[in-house]
Amino acid sequence: MTSKSIALTNKYPRCPRGMSMGEWRARVDLAAVYRLTDYYGWTSVVYNHITLRIPDTDTFLINPFGLRYDEIKASNLVRLDLNGNKLDNVNWPINKAGYNIHSAIHQARSKDLHCVMHTHEPMSQSIAALKEKVVPMFQEGCQLYDRVGYHDFEGIVLDGSEKKRIVKSLGKKNHTLVLRNHGLITAGPSAIWAFARHQLFIRNSEIQLKVMASGGKLNKISKKVMLHTRQQFEGGDAQGGAHVRHPEWPAYWRLLDKLDASWKT
């Protein structure tokens, strides 16, 4: 395969009749994140949830409760409104805790956090079980500087009254939320932003735990440098001459197509 034949931008499959292009693209993007989450082993069989707002609507897509992440595809995601009503004629149930967590963030941060990702994988759960806060460990980790909130464990999120406390814990400027003794939430304006932040947090957690276990003295990055580096990432300087803001996103699509192209059907 030559460099000219490699897709450097994503080409969406044809939109089904009767569906808006915005919804179809959201379905394809979200299906990709579910399959990538499965690929990296961050799943808990059928549990946890990732959601994506359908552009210019107050509706979002979520996984059917009972399917594995490797079974998720664009066409079987379920549309919900902010009140939890299913807008698709499907028999699959929806995880109630998933609805509570995600609808709270979609409603409170409708301008900037359109994709919300929640997992229970071991690295972030280890950080969530510590009283320690997240420490940016390397240049990519600086994206977490002053962008992480913390929420104390209250049990399974089945009580709708916890939604307002989750929103308060997330705050107005954070994109990442550590659910103490529970798991991880990352969010972003698009599917790739939420996924990239999730992957970043997990990697930073792994390095932080290894450094803590080593007994060595931590070489902390100065606040000034962390802020500068974070601004480089948020402002797009880290694009490094690529054709798109996240050049890994088309690369991920090529990987998924190689593994099983059914994800975007």
Buried (B, 14 or more C-beta within 10 A) or exposed (E): EEEEEEEEEBEBEEBEEEEEEBBBBBBBBBBBBBBBBBBBEBBEEBBBBBBBBBEEBBBBBBBBBEBEBBBBBBBBBBBBEBEEEBEEEEEBEBBBBBBBBBBBBBBBBEEEBBBBBBBBBBBBBEBBEBEEEBBBBEBBBBBBBEBBBBBEEBEEBEEEEBBEBBBEBBBEEBBBBBBBEBBBBBBBBBBBBBBBBBBBBBBBBBBBBEBEEEEEEEEEBEEEBBBEBBEBBEEEEBBEEEEEEBBBBBEBBBBBEEBEEBBBE
